[in-house]
Amino acid sequence: QLQENLNLLNNMDVVASTSIEKGMENWSKQDIVDWAVKQLESTGFEVERKGFGKIRFGKKQIKQSMSYMSIGDMETYVHSLMPEVLKHGVEIESRENHKGREYGTKTFAAPVEIDGQRGNMAVVVKKTTDNFYKVHRIVTPDGKVLKFEQTNKTVPPNDGGVTDNSSLATSTSTVS
């Protein structure tokens, strides 16, 4: 889906940015889930998309999304960008019966920035009785997987999280 929409996404403005801190690449998936939940607490675990409705993304959905991700792929560390992509991204795909599973999906995508590097992020929403986050992916502007590159940043212990700047429009994720 991202590959088919690279031209569209590459001509859009970045909707959110974040930084990845030194040491995250050594965390377990459970550590990342717990951290992501903490980053998203201020959102109430939902976002309103005009013309679509509320999209929910609690710990259960974040944990399930991690089963699709690999440690070292950048998408593992950037859940905090999801609300802005859902809110301001463009719809790039819609399926009524996703893979024969009796639920529909919609995919929203937008450009994001991670440690100064631009990427295109797609977020899949599962449509059941409510709309729930399912998974997200990030690729470079030329369509390659965006890999983690260790930074040299340091952060005070327990500095926690997302800095709300116009509904997470420029979120900054920090960890110790």
C-alpha positions as CSV (number, residue, x, y, z in Angstrom):
1,Q,0.0,0.0,0.0
2,L,2.8,2.4,0.8
3,Q,4.7,1.5,-2.3
4,E,1.7,2.3,-4.5
5,N,1.3,5.7,-2.9
6,L,4.9,6.9,-2.6
7,N,4.5,9.9,-5.0
8,L,1.4,11.1,-3.1
9,L,3.1,10.8,0.3
10,N,6.4,12.2,-0.8
11,N,4.6,15.4,-1.9
12,M,2.8,15.9,1.5
13,D,4.1,17.8,4.5
14,V,5.3,15.8,7.6
15,V,2.5,15.5,10.1
16,A,4.6,14.4,13.2
17,S,8.1,13.8,14.3
18,T,9.9,12.0,17.1
19,S,13.4,11.0,18.3
20,I,14.6,7.6,19.2
21,E,16.9,7.4,22.2
22,K,20.1,5.4,22.7
23,G,19.5,1.9,24.1
24,M,15.9,1.3,22.8
25,E,17.3,-1.3,20.4
26,N,18.1,-3.5,23.4
27,W,14.6,-3.5,24.8
28,S,12.3,-6.5,24.7
29,K,9.0,-6.2,22.8
30,Q,7.2,-6.1,26.2
31,D,9.4,-3.1,27.3
32,I,8.5,-1.4,24.1
33,V,4.7,-2.1,24.5
34,D,4.8,-0.7,28.1
35,W,6.8,2.4,26.9
36,A,4.4,3.0,23.9
37,V,1.4,2.8,26.2
38,K,2.9,5.4,28.5
39,Q,3.6,7.6,25.5
40,L,0.0,7.5,24.4
41,E,-1.7,7.9,27.8
42,S,-2.3,11.6,27.2
43,T,-4.4,10.8,24.1
44,G,-6.9,8.8,26.1
45,F,-6.0,6.0,23.7
46,E,-8.2,7.3,20.9
47,V,-8.2,9.9,18.2
48,E,-11.1,11.4,16.3
49,R,-10.8,11.4,12.5
50,K,-13.1,13.9,10.8
51,G,-15.6,12.0,8.7
52,F,-14.6,8.6,10.0
53,G,-15.1,8.7,13.8
54,K,-13.1,7.6,16.8
55,I,-10.2,5.2,16.5
56,R,-9.0,3.4,19.6
57,F,-5.5,2.1,20.3
58,G,-5.1,0.6,23.8
59,K,-2.5,-1.7,25.3
60,K,-4.1,-4.8,23.7
61,Q,-3.9,-3.3,20.2
62,I,-0.4,-2.1,20.7
63,K,0.7,-5.5,22.0
64,Q,-0.9,-7.3,19.0
65,S,0.7,-4.9,16.6
66,M,4.1,-5.9,17.9
67,S,3.6,-9.4,16.6
68,Y,4.0,-8.0,13.1
69,M,7.2,-6.0,13.9
70,S,10.9,-6.9,14.3
71,I,13.3,-5.3,16.8
72,G,15.5,-3.1,14.7
73,D,12.9,-2.0,12.3
74,M,12.1,1.7,13.0
75,E,8.3,1.1,13.2
76,T,8.8,-0.7,16.4
77,Y,9.8,2.5,18.2
78,V,7.4,5.1,16.9
79,H,3.9,4.3,18.2
80,S,3.7,8.0,19.4
81,L,3.4,9.1,15.7
82,M,0.3,7.0,15.1
83,P,-2.4,9.5,16.4
84,E,-1.3,12.3,14.0
85,V,-1.1,9.9,11.0
86,L,-4.6,8.7,11.8
87,K,-5.9,12.2,12.2
88,H,-4.1,14.0,9.3
89,G,-3.1,11.2,6.9
90,V,-4.8,10.3,3.6
91,E,-6.7,7.1,3.1
92,I,-4.7,4.9,0.8
93,E,-6.8,1.7,1.0
94,S,-10.1,0.3,2.2
95,R,-11.2,-3.3,2.4
96,E,-14.6,-4.6,3.4
97,N,-13.7,-8.2,4.2
98,H,-10.0,-8.1,5.0
99,K,-8.4,-11.4,3.9
100,G,-11.8,-13.2,4.5
101,R,-11.7,-12.4,8.2
102,E,-15.2,-10.8,8.4
103,Y,-14.0,-7.3,9.3
104,G,-13.1,-4.3,7.2
105,T,-9.9,-2.3,7.3
106,K,-8.9,1.2,6.3
107,T,-5.3,2.4,5.9
108,F,-4.3,6.0,6.5
109,A,-0.8,7.3,5.6
110,A,1.3,10.4,6.0
111,P,4.9,11.5,6.1
112,V,6.7,11.5,9.4
113,E,10.2,12.4,10.6
114,I,12.3,10.2,12.9
115,D,15.6,11.7,14.2
116,G,15.5,14.1,11.2
117,Q,15.0,11.3,8.7
118,R,11.8,11.4,6.6
119,G,9.6,8.3,6.3
120,N,6.1,7.4,5.1
121,M,4.0,5.8,7.8
122,A,0.8,3.8,7.1
123,V,-1.6,2.9,9.9
124,V,-4.2,0.1,9.4
125,V,-7.5,0.5,11.3
126,K,-9.6,-2.6,11.9
127,K,-13.3,-1.9,11.6
128,T,-15.6,-4.0,13.8
129,T,-18.2,-2.6,16.2
130,D,-15.6,0.1,16.8
131,N,-12.5,1.3,14.9
132,F,-9.3,-0.1,16.4
133,Y,-5.6,0.4,15.5
134,K,-4.3,-2.8,14.0
135,V,-0.7,-2.2,12.9
136,H,1.6,0.4,11.2
137,R,4.5,0.3,8.8
138,I,7.1,2.9,7.8
139,V,9.2,3.1,4.7
140,T,11.8,5.5,3.4
141,P,10.6,8.0,0.7
142,D,12.1,5.5,-1.9
143,G,10.1,2.6,-0.4
144,K,12.7,0.8,1.6
145,V,12.3,-0.5,5.2
146,L,13.3,2.2,7.6
147,K,15.9,0.6,10.0
148,F,16.9,1.7,13.4
149,E,20.1,3.7,13.5
150,Q,21.5,4.2,17.0
151,T,21.7,7.8,18.1
152,N,24.0,9.3,20.7
153,K,21.4,11.1,22.6
154,T,21.0,10.9,26.4
155,V,18.0,11.7,28.4
156,P,17.5,12.1,32.2
157,P,16.0,8.9,33.8
158,N,12.2,8.7,33.8
159,D,11.7,11.7,31.5
160,G,8.6,10.1,30.1
161,G,7.3,11.1,27.0
162,V,5.4,12.8,24.4
163,T,5.4,16.5,24.4
164,D,2.0,17.7,23.4
165,N,2.4,20.4,20.8
166,S,-1.0,20.9,19.1
167,S,-2.4,17.4,19.6
168,L,0.9,15.5,19.2
169,A,1.6,17.2,15.9
170,T,5.3,17.3,16.8
171,S,5.6,14.6,19.3
172,T,9.0,13.9,20.9
173,S,9.5,10.5,22.5
174,T,12.2,10.2,25.1
175,V,13.5,7.3,27.2
176,S,16.3,6.9,29.6
